[in-house]
Amino acid sequence: MNLIKSTATVSFFTLLSRISGFLRDVLFTRFFGVSPMTDAFVVAFKIPNFMRRLFAEGSFTLAFIPVLNEVKAKHDKAYLQAFINHVFGCLLAVLLVVVGLFELIAPGVIAIFGVGFLDDKPVFDQAVKMLQIMLPYLLFISLVSFSAGILNSFGKFAIAAATPIMLNVVLIGVMLTARDYFTIPVEVMAWGVLLAGLSQLLMQIPALIRLGVLPKPVIKFNDPEVKKVMTLMVPTLIGSSAAQINLLVDTALATMLPLQGSPTYLYLTDRLVEFPLGLFGIAISTVILPKLSASFADLDQDDYQKTLQWAMSLAMIIALPSAVGLFVLAEPVIITLFVYGEFTVQNAAFTSYSLMVFMFGLPAFVANKVLLPAFYSRKDTKTPVKIALKAMAINVVLNFAFVALLYHYNVVSLHVGLAMAGVSSAWLQCFWLYRKLRVTEVIIQPLVTIGFLFKVGLALLLMVLAIKGVGRYMPQWQELTAIMRFINLMIIISVGALTYFIAMWSMGMQRKVTWK
């Protein structure tokens, strides 16, 4: 497997997805602004998203791919197809039950995770309605992730990576064409999410047919391979839920903060954090999990170590300048993307505060995406769970501590305290994961060296000086037209990126990303 090519493929389509996602968010803020109803949508959308990451991208995928690779290596095509059919049938049955249950208890779910809406019945009722509309999205997108796991195991990364673009395309389409047909315009987003989930699933089918592995639902929970997936899935379910519960707790607390729009500010911040995280962190993680699983199955320790070292080096070469760049340019980026129509400069300022804080944690978020496959590839699902639970507990405690601290000092943007807690818990999780891998000698040598970090730091310093130098000659961002904001931002980013990569190249750092 060519890791550079595979990562580039995933990153390319992820880039297209993130760009279309930004266009979606620009239109969202332009048409709907920041209001209690946009907060209601953000909270309602978090819940199926939480379940998606829990059942699909989280526990299921991490348990399914190693077993699938093992079945491929040890059995014939017929056995593989039967395994896929059995997993598909069992997953579908579970999802139908879960979706049906959540449809019934939707008011209670919103009461828990949108507790701040309880004093505003119209907002609460609208949040419940939008949640009930979007819940079947969980069914569709979980099956999308199941299909993507199959495609990735066959080295077909392009379709799986391109599928998220459909979500943005559909949402952009419904916003442009259908928002005026709703009494509460933002409700169109809920129907768009549902339609997008179905569209994404349909995208996967032709690729599965070409591979000859189109699944058929056969419910067989006593299949030994299905049992193996379920056994691995239980601890990863707990671990994935820990991370996702953190997000829901943050959202619930945000609805209780006095600053109106706090859930929306955190949502937009999360979208910006997801750009570099998805573009490189998740892309690298997606590519190395099958590779590490294969190396572990072949008892190739040298290849296993080199894969992790390559992945972490590439991740930090990209994550660190992304974090520094977004920190320095936080407000210009948000003004360029969102300050149009109903979204004000003050809204941009509040969003930029939490974005700047999250940039301190971006390297940890990315590093965790590299470290976790080292556990899952060896079918060690219990250790990440224990660490995730500790991180979750720390995050909840720090949420209250940091919000209380900021409140004590009369800070208006209390949602920044939630960002501070998230960053702190991410670094602790990163430390605990890495230490465990070193203690158990899964990692024999450091994944990055002091010399490597020194060189990256020097290149970052030159990048910041270049950004600041060019920025001195730029006018006030809010006074510019949309096209001039974009042009000026691209100039600054281009100068900073060019400075960084020239500095890295001159120090010979390109060798870190050309292992294979």
PyMOL commands that set and color helices and strands:
alter all, ss='L'
color gray80, all
select helices_A, chain A and resi 3-32+36-74+77-104+106-113+115-117+121-134+136-153+157-162+164-181+187-211+224-256+262-297+301-328+330-338+345-359+362-376+382-408+415-439+450-471+477-479+482-506+509-513
alter helices_A, ss='H'
color red, helices_A
deselect
rebuild
show_as cartoon
